[in-house]
Amino acid sequence: MAPKSDIEIARAAQKKPIQEIGAKLGIPSEALLPFGHDKAKIGADFIKGLGGRPQGKLILVTAINPTPAGEGKTTTTVGLGDGLNRIGKRAAICIREASLGPCFGMKGGAAGGGYAQVVPMEDMNLHFTGDFHAITSAHNLLSAMIDNHIYWGNELEIDARRVAWRRVLDMNDRALRDTVTSLGGVANGFPRQTGFDITVASEVMAILCLASDLDDLQRRLGDMIVAYRRDRSPVRARDLKADGAMTVLLKDALQPNLVQTLENNPAFVHGGPFANIAHGCNSVVATTTALKLADYVVTEAGFGADLGAEKFMNIKCRKAGLAPDCVVLVATVRAMKMNGGVAKADLGTENVDAVVRGCANLGRHIENVKGFGVPVVVAINHFAGDTEAEIEAVTRFAAEQGSEAHLCRHWAEGSKGIEALANRVAEIAESGAAQFAPIYPDAMPLFEKIETIARRIYRADAVLADKKIRDQLHAWEAEGYGDLPICMAKTQYSFSTDPNLRGAPTGHSVPVREVRLSAGAGFVVAICGEIMTMPGLPKVPAAEAIGLNAAGEIEGLF
């Protein structure tokens, strides 16, 4: 019997040695630092030597707001990369690494699915090449150095009440959101209230994904503000002399990882900030390297276009000098029905009216992405229960929005099932139709940037922020941080801050309960609603179903 589950399909993959995958892009074997036979890091010297090579076409894959019905954004990214190679294009994909937290929680892995996967899937979803562990270690080294400095006399006069640097862990653990450290007496330091974030929310993760090289990495690490003195003046990581050691820990992690798809096409997998609490894009180093080696690069941005794509455009592209040539917006008939009010248990029944109602969510994303000046194509990720009438409803709606939709069967058929979309995306990318521009200028005041995102992307009536938050933003502007972009931390499930409000809501407000300055990464984080920077596990975590079978193979990982 043919394998059917994602993990069975991945296990049956006919992988090629990673040197052969590198050769497809002209990467010599001596420029690869192998991790086993099927994954490798690309050497920094080779990347530096690429110099001023012309860049290929950049294609962004994003999606509607996620629902329990599933959308398949990573699956479509992988499938489209394979599809472009199938039609004779030299293409590579760029995606993020997986966090252990969601793998053992409820989201699952991040390697695609069906016959559109990146392999080795098990390695990618677990420890991979150790990048996340390096980020966790570098981050927590700085935490230890802060407390150690205070213990040994506090020469920098850090106000222990104003230490902004929390610790991190690559796991969902709600018990660590708020903690007290240094209990137990004088020898253990000065007790203070602090907490943990998940590693993907660390500013070190954001810096790794935005840095251009090791020098830029160390400069950004040094710029991080970790605490304040009693006079409110900032203390930076370089003041603690932590930036050098942190860079050493991150030296190998900055080098992009090369793996392959099921169809043996090159895939760069590097970095992993979440889009609901961070900026949601793979590393600049991986993307720019791929663009110099391939004629087409397919990348993704996390969650729906209101989060991932917005940050890809306003943060990553702005800071890295990138400009997408085409955007693919992933949707499913099932998700349209859920947005139209259908319960998950009833998704198998045809309901064209619900599809039409749910398309409002799709329409708003199309309009938003067009607002950045980039052409949008809709990829209908096919599920077996979709009916012709439902598919036609989505196709017709996309056309009415001045876009177009293509039915894609890459999950079941691999590159063959997405060939039509690949041809159309290549045609649009080559046409030069994109006129990319971010939706706000650098010089706009910080609070107005937050309002611009809330009004133009979320369609909110207002942003609710108390005087303390507004005063903090004004203070940062006075200190020279006014030109930074905004990174919104918000639920991924809705345009609003209410995760239960599906579709295309209007008449809502966006409450900002906290702002954080990420001076090293180069953005200001606005934390909205009830979003948490340390998630918790669900009632029945995925970890309960993960284990080894009698043959020593991993089961339950998806």
N, C-alpha and C positions, 0 to 999 in steps of 0.2 A: 504494500500500500504506500502511495506517495506521502511524504511528510506534509503535515498541514499546519501545525502550530509554528509560531515564529521561531521558537528555540529549536524545533526539529529541522526546520528549513535551514537555519543558520548552521546547525551541526552537520548538515549534509553538504555544506558549501565546498566547492572545489577551489580552494584558495591557491594563489600563486605566491612564490617567494616575494617578499616585499621589495627586493631589488628590481624585480621585473615590473612592479607597479611604478616604482620611481623612474625607471627607464622610459615609461610612456610619456613622462613629462620632461625628460632630458636630465633627470637627477642622477649623477654617477653614484655608484655603490659606495665610494669612499666618502660621500657627503651624507650618507645615512648612518645613523647610530641605532643599530637593531635592538629591539626588545623581543627576543625570540625570532621566529621565522616570518611572522605575519604583521608586525608593526615596527615602526622605527620613528625616531626623531630626525628632523632635517637640520643639519649643522648650521650654526650661525654664520660661519665664514662663507659657506656656499650662498646663503641668503644675501649676505652683504655684497657678494660678487655679482648678484643679479643687476645691481645698479639701476641704470635708467632704461631698462627694457620697456618696450611699450606694453600697456596693460590690455588684457582681454575684456570681454563684455561681462558686466556684473548683473546677475539676476537674483532678485530677492524673492524668497518664498515666505509668505505670511498666511494668516488665516482669519476666519471669523472668530468670535469669542468661543472658547472651548465649552463643550457640553459633555455630559456623561455618555452621549451617543458616539462621541469620537469624531475627529476631523482628519488626522493623518498628515500633519504638516511635515514632519521629518520624513515620513514614508514618501511623500510627494517630492521632497527635495532630493532624496536618493533616486527615486524613479526618474525624475527629470534629468538628473545628471547622467544616468544610464541611457535615457532616451536620446539625449544630445550626442552621446558617443555612438549610439546605434545609427544615427543619420549621418555619421561621418565627421562630427565635430570633435575637436580636442577639448574635452570638458573635464572639470574637476568639481567636487562638491566641498563645501566648508560648513561644518556643523559644530555644535558645542559638545563638550564632554558631559557625561551623566554624573549627577550627584547621588551619593549613597542614600541620602535622606529619602527622596521620593522613590528610589528603587525598592526600598524596604517599607515604604509607606503606602501610597495609593496611586501615584502617577505612573509608576513603572519605569522602564528603561527609556533610552533616547537613541536607539540605533535604527529606527525605521521598523518596518514590519512586512510580513508576507515575503514576496519575491523582490522587494525593494528595501534591502537592509544593508547596513555596514557590518563587516565582520573583522575580527572576532567579536561577536556580540556579547558573550559572557565577560570577556576582559573589559570591553568598553563600558559596560554597566557596573563593573566592580572597581578594582584598583587601577586598571589600565596601566599607564606609565608613571603613576605616582604624582602627577601634577597637583591634584587637590591636596594630597598629604603635604607637599612642599609649601603650598599656600597656607595651609593650616599651621604648619610649623613656623613659618616666617611671621605670620600674624601673632601667634602666641608667644614667640620669642620677644616681640616688642612689648606685649602685655607684661611678661615677666620682667623686662628691663625697666618698665615704668614703676612697678611696685618695688623693685630692687633699689632704684634710684631714691625713691621716697624713704625707704628703710635706712639707707646709708647716708642720711643727713639732708637729702633733698636740696642740693645745691641750686637747682633750677627754680626752687620755690614753687613747685607744683601744688595747687590747691587740691587736696585729696578728694574734696567734694565735687570737683570739676574735671575729673578724669573721664574723657569722652570715649576712650578706647576700650571696647568690650572684647571678651575672648570669643573664639569661634570653634565650631565642631561640625564636621560634615555628616550630620545626622539630625533627624527630626527629634527634638527632645524638649517638650514644653516645660519640664521641671527646671530647666536651666535658664529660662527667660529672665528671671530675676533672682540673683543670688547675693550672698554676703561672703566676702573673702577675708582671709587673714585672721580668723578667729583662733583662739587658743593661747593667747598670751603674747608677751613682748617679742619673743623670738620669731614669731610668725608675721610680724609687720603691723600695719595700721588697718584695722577693720574698715571696710567701706562697702557700700551697696553697688553692685554691678550686674553683669549678666552675660549671656552667650547669644550670638547670632549664628545662623548656619553659614558655613564657609562660603557658599556662593553669594552671600550678602556682604562679604568682607570687602573693604576698599582695596585690599591687596589683590583680590580677584579682579576687580574692575581695572586696576592699574596694569596687571599682567595682560589684560585683554586690550588695553589701549596704548601700551608702550610700543615704541618702534624698534628699540634695541636695548642692550644692557645699560648703556649710559642714561638713556631716557627713563628706563625702569628705576635706576637708583635715584635719579633726580626726583621722580614722582614720589618714590617711597619717602625720601627725605622731606618732601613738602607736606606730608600728611600731618594734620593737626590732631594731637592725641590727648591734650589736656590744656587747662588754662590756669594761670596764676590768679592770686586774689585780685589783682588789678585788671583781670579779664584779658591780659595779653596771652597770645597762644604759645604753646610749647609744641614743637614739631619733632618728628622722629629723628631728624638729623641732630637736634639738640641733645638727644640721648645717645648719639653715635650708634644708632641701631641700623641705619640704612645700608651700611656696607655688609654686615653679616646677613641681613635679610636678602640682599642681592645675591650673595653666595648661595643661600638656600634655594633661590629661585632661578639660578643660572641655567640649569637644564630644563626646568619647567617652561621657560620662555620659548624654547625651541618647539615648533609645531610638530604634531604627531601625524604620520602618514599611515593610513590603512587602506582597505579596499572594499568595494561593494561586492555583492554576490556575483556581479557580472565582471569582476576584476578590473573595475575602473577606480582611479585614484580618489581618495577621500581624505581631506584634512580635518582632523578632529582635535580642537584645541580651545581650552577655556570653557567657562560655564556659568556666567552670571545669570540668575533667574531674571525674567522680564517683569515679574510682579513686584520684586523688591530690589532689583538692580537694573542694569541696562540691556540684558537679554541677548547679547550677540557674541559670536565666537571672536577670537582674537584678531586684532588688526594685522599682526605679523602673519598669521595663517592666510588671511584674505588677500593681503597685498602680495605675498609670495605666490599664492595660487594664480593671481591675476597676471603675474609675470611669466608663468609657466604654461598656462592654458589659454585657449582662445575664448572659452566661456567658463565662468565660475558661478555655480549655483549655491547660494547661501540661504540661511534661514534666520529669522528673528523670533524670539520666544512668544508663546501664547498668541492672543489675537493682535490684529494690526493696530488696535488702539494703544497697546503697550509696546510690543516688540518692534513693529515697523516704525512707530513714532520715534522710539529711541534710536533705532538704526539710522533713521534719517537725521534727526535733530542732534544726536550725540556722536555716534560712530562716524557717519559720513562727514559731518561738519569737522570733526577733529582730525580725521585721517585723510581728508581730501578725496573721498570716494564719491561716486555718483552712480546710482543704479540705472541700468538701461531698460529694465522691464520688471514689473512686479507680478508675481503669480499669487492669487488669493485663493486659498484652499477652502472648500465648503463641501458638505455632504447633504444629501437629501434628508437623512435621519436628523442631523442637527437643525436643518431648517424646520422640520416638524416639531422638534423640541422648542425652538424659539417661537413656534406658532401655537404652543400650548399643549402639545401632546405629551403624555407621560411616557417614560422610557419603556414601560411594559407594553405599550400600544404602538410602538414604532414599526412593527411588522405589518400593520394594516395600512393600505393605501389611503392617503388623505391629502389630496391636492390643495384643498383650501388652507390647511395648516401650513403646507409648504409655502404657499403664496404669502400668508401672514408672516411666517418666519423669515422670509427673504428681506424684510426690512433691516435686519441685522447685517446681512450681506450688502445691501445697498448703501448703508452708512459707511461701511468699510471701503467700498469702491470709491465713494465720494471723497472720503478722507485721504486715501492714497493719491487720488488724482490731484488733490490739493498741493501735493509736493511736486507736481509737474511730471509725473512718471506714468506711462501707459500701464493699464491693469488688465490682466487676463484671469478669468476664473477657472480653477481646476475643480471639477466635480469628482471627488474621490468616490469611486463606485463601491457600493455594498450590494451583496447578492439580492437583498429584498427590494431594491429600488425598482419602481415601475416606470415604464416609458412616459406616462403622463406626468409623473412627479419630476422626472429628469427634464422633460420639456418645459415645465413650469419654471424651473431654475434657469434654464437656457434662455427662455423668453425674457425673464426678468433682467438677466445680465445685459441682454441686448438693449432693453429699454433704458438701462443706466449708461448707455454709451460704451459698454464693454463687450466682452464675448465670453462664452463658457465652452469648455471642452470636457467631455466625459473621459475619465482616465481609469484604466483598469490595471495599473502597475502593481497593485498589491497581489493580484492573482496571476498576472501575466508578465511581470517585469517590464523591461524597456519596450517590448512590443505593444503593451497596453497604453503607452503614453506617447507614442510616436507623433500623433497629430499635434499634441500640445508642444512637443519639442520643436517641430517644424515652425509652428506659429511664433513661439517665443524667440527662436533664432531670427526669424524674419523681422520681428519688431525690434529686437536688440540691434540689428544691423541697420535699421531704417534711420536711426538718429532722432527718433521722435521725442525722446525724453528731454525735458528741460528742467532738470532737478534744482530745487531750492528748498532749504528748511523753511518752516512756517513762522519763525520769528528771528529777528536779527540779534547779534551778540549784544548790541548796545541797549536793548530793551531792559527795563528794570526787572529784577527777579520775580517780584510778585505778579507783574504783568505777563511774564512768561508762563507762570503757573496758570493764570487766567486764560491766556491764549490757548494752551493745551486743553483746559477744561471746557472752554466754549467751543473751540473749533473741532476738537477730536471727540470729546465726551458729550457735547451738546448740553452742558450744564448751564443753568441760569446764573449761578454765582459760585464763588469760592469762599468758604467760611474759614476764617483764620483770625484768632484773637490778636490783640495788640502786641503781646509778647513775641509772637511769631513774626509779625510784620516788622517789629523793631529789630529783631534778629537779622532779617533779610536786609534791612537798611544798613545795619552795622557791617554786614559782610560787603555790601556795596562800597561803603566808605573805606574798607580795608583793601579794596581792589579786586574783589571777586564778582563784581556785577556782570561781567561779560560771560560768566559760566552758563552752560545750558542746564536745564532742569531734568532730573530723573524722578519720575512719578512712581511712588510705591503704592499700588492700588490692586484691588481684586481683579483677577483675570476674567472672571465669569460674566462681567457686565460692563457696559459703558459707564454705568454709575458706580458708586462705592457700595451698593447693595448687591451681593452675589446672587440673590434670587430674582433680580430684575432683568429678565432676558429681553430679547428683541432690540428695539431702538428707542429706549426711553428718553423722554424730554421732561422738562419741569423739575429737574432734580438739582441738588447742590453738591459740591465737593468739599467735605470738611478736611482741612489740613490740621492734623493734631501735633505734628512735630516736623522740624526741618533739620537736616544734618549737612554740614559742609564736608564734602569729599575733595579737599584741596589738591591731593595728589592725583586722583582720578581726573579731576577737572570738571566736576558738576556738583549741583546742589540737590540733595534728595528731599523730596516732599512726601511725607508719610501720611496717607489719606485713609480715613475710615478706620476699620478694625484690622487692617493688614498687619501681619506679624513678620518680623525679620528672623524669628526662630519658629518654624512650623512645628506642629505636633503630629504624632502618628494617629491614624484613624482607629476606630473601634476594633476593626479586624485588619491589622497591617499586613501588607503583602509578605512580610518576612515570615509569617506563619506557614506559608505554602512553599517556601524556598528550602531546598536541601539537596543532598546528593543521592542518586539512585544506586542500585547494586553494582552498576558498571563504573561508579565514580563520576558520573556526569551530573551537571547541575540541572535541577528541575525547578520549575515554578518561577523562574526569572523571565520577565517579559518586557 
